[in-house]
Amino acid sequence: MMEPFAPYGQTHCAMLLLCAGGWLLAIRAARRRRGTPRERRFRLAFGRSILLLNAAWLAWKVTPGRFDLADSLPLHLCDAAWMAAAWSLLSGGDPRRLRHQLVYYWGLGLSPLGLLTPDLDAGPATIGFWVFWIRHWQIVGAALVNLAAFRVRPSWRAFLGACAVTAALVAPVTLLNAACGTFYFYTGPSLPGNPTPLDLLGRWPLRILWIVLLTALLFFLMTLPAAFRRKRGA
């Protein structure tokens, strides 16, 4: 329990399996409640749990003695993703709206990379370890529930919207990273301590271009089911 976290070790594999089991249970629960009065209660409970955990974690990180400019600001990708996930669950409504689609692209496209290549150095004996895994479980779980139970489906309009919103967030954060040496949204000059796909993208700042292009390509590939769905419907 006191040992540092090791990527792809027993602890990492155990947490991935635990997350997968939790996602299956969440999807099953959401499907049972879809279209009934209990759906709203499920949405509210899930959305509020996301808000509560992340608000408490943010408040803890900005307290005197713990604040770190490189980590404490809510400017990480997972921060944007948890906000979108909570908004989607709490608001409900038309699944074609961009607020729901963002959870699909960020929650299923980008956030799983954090689970597969965690930027963690502490093990299960620390609060940060559990908060990291619960936060990411919530984000991916919200995206899976939206997709499997609440009929959120990708579209080319959503693809353009997700690209636009992501770019609008990345641009100012990248300027902050360049000025302060921070690493928000993965576009800073430094790299995580653990191995990640970013290690393969070359030096900064050219690495930023590859991140942008690969993100757009990933979103494009995630939207292809919309093309097949339209063709089949025609």
N, C-alpha and C positions, 0 to 999 in steps of 0.2 A: 504493500500500500504506500510506503514512503519512497519507493523508487521513482525516478523521473520517468515521464512518459516516453515510450519508444514506439515510433511509427511501425505499423505492421506486426507488432508483437502480440502477445496473448491478450493484453488489456484492450488494445485497439480492435482486435477481431471480436472480442466479447462485447464491446460497446456497439459495434456495427450490427451484430446479431440482435442485441437488445433493442436497438433502434428499429430494426426491421420488424421485429415482433410487435413493438408498440404501434408502428404505422399500420400493420394489418388490423390490429384491434380498433384503431381509430377509424379506418375505412369501413370496417364492419359496423361500427356503432353509427357512423354517419349515414350509411345506406339504410339502416333500420329506421332512422328518424326522418329521412328525406320525405318531404311532402306532408308531414304531420306537424301538429303543434310542438312536438318535441324537437323538431329541427331548429327552431329559433333558440330554444334553451341550450341545445348542443353548441350552436354557433356562439352564443353569448359566453358560455362557460369556457370554450376553447379560446376565443378571442381575448377574454379578460385575463385568462391565465398567461397569455403571451404578454399583454400589457403589464401585468403585475410583476412578473419575473424580470422583464427587461428594464422597467422603471426602477425597480429596487437595485438591480445590478449597476445601472447608470449612476444612481445616487451614491452607491457605495464607492464607485471608481473616482468620483469627483470630490470626495471628501478630502480635507487637508491631510497631507501626508501620503495619500494614495494617488493623487492626480498626476498623470503623466501625459504630456502633450502628444506623445506618439501613440497613445492607446486609449485614453479616457474619453475623447470626444466621440459622439455618436455618428461617426462618419465612415464606419466600416461598411462593406457590402452587406454583412449580416444585419446591420442596423437598419438599412433601407429595406431589407427583406422582411424583418420582423414587423416593421411598421406597416408595410403593405399587407402582410398576412393578417395582422390584427384588424386593419381597416376592412379588408375583404370579408372576414368572418363576422365582424360586428355589424356591417352595413347590409350584407345580403344583396338582394335585388338581381337585376339582369346579369347573368353570367358572362355576357358579351362585353360588359363594361371594362375599361382599361384597368381599373383598380383590382379586378379579379385576374385579369390576364398577366399583370406584372408578377403576381405570386407564382403563376405557372412558369414564366421565364426565369425569374430569379430563384424561386424555390426548387425547381427541378433541373434547371440548367446550370446554375452557378453555385448554389449553396452545397450541393453534394460534394463538390471539390474540396470544401473545407472538412468534410467528414472523411474523405478518402486520404487527404494529405493534411492532417491537422497541424496547425501552428501552435503546438502545445509543448511545454517542457516539464510540467508538473503532473504528477499522477493522481490517483483517486483519493489521496489523503487531503487534497486541497479543494477549496470551494470553487476556484476557477475552473478546475477540470469538469466538475458536474454542471456548472453553469454553461460552459461551452457546449457540452453534449446536449443538454436540455434545450438550449436556445436553437441549436441547429435541428434537433429533432422536431421542435415546434414548427420551424419554417418549412422544412420538407414535408412534415405531416399536414400542414395547412394546404400546401400545393397538391398533395396526393388526395386529400379529402375533396378539394375543389374539383379535381379532375375525375375521380372515381365515383363521387357521390353527388356533387352539386352541378354537374354538367358544364363546367368551364372547359371550353375547347379553343385551341389556337386558331387564329385567322390572320390573313395578311395585313389587315388593318391593325390588329393587335401587335404584329411583328414590327411594323413601322412605329407604333406608339411606344413599344418597349425599347426599341433602339433609341428613339428620341429622348425618352425620359432618362435612360441609362447614360447617354452622352451628356445630357444636361447636368447630371450629378457628377459624372467623372471629371468634366472639364475644370470646375473650380476646385475640386478636391485635389486634382493633379497639380494645380498651381500652388496650393498649400503645401503639398508634398515637396515640390521643388524648392520652395522658400524655406521650409522648416526641417526638411529631411525626414518627414514622417512617411507612413506606408499605408495610408488609408486607400481603400478600393484597389489595393495591389499595384498602384501605379507609382509608388515611391522609389527612390534610388537604391534602397536596401532590399534585402531578400529575407524571407523567413529563415529561422535557424534550422528547421527540418526540411528535408527534400520535398520539393513541389514541382509541378510542371513549369513554373516560372523560371526554374534553373536552366531550362532548355531554350529560352527565348532571347538569349544574348544580353548585351549590356544595356543599361539605362542611358539615355532616354529612348533608344530605338525599341527597347522592349515594350514601351507603351503602345507603339503602333501595332505590334504583333498582338498585344492583348485586345486592342480595339477590333482588329480584323477577325481574330478567332472568336471573340464574343459575338460579333455580327454573324459569323458563319454558324455558330452554335444555335443562335436564335432562329436563323434561316432553316436549319435542319429540324428544329423543334416545331416549325410551322408547316413543314411538308405534309403532315397528316391532314391539314386543312385542304390542300390541293387534291389529295386523293379522295377526301370526303366529298368535295364539290364535284369531282369527276364522276364518282360513283352515283351521286345524287342526280346528276344530269342524265 
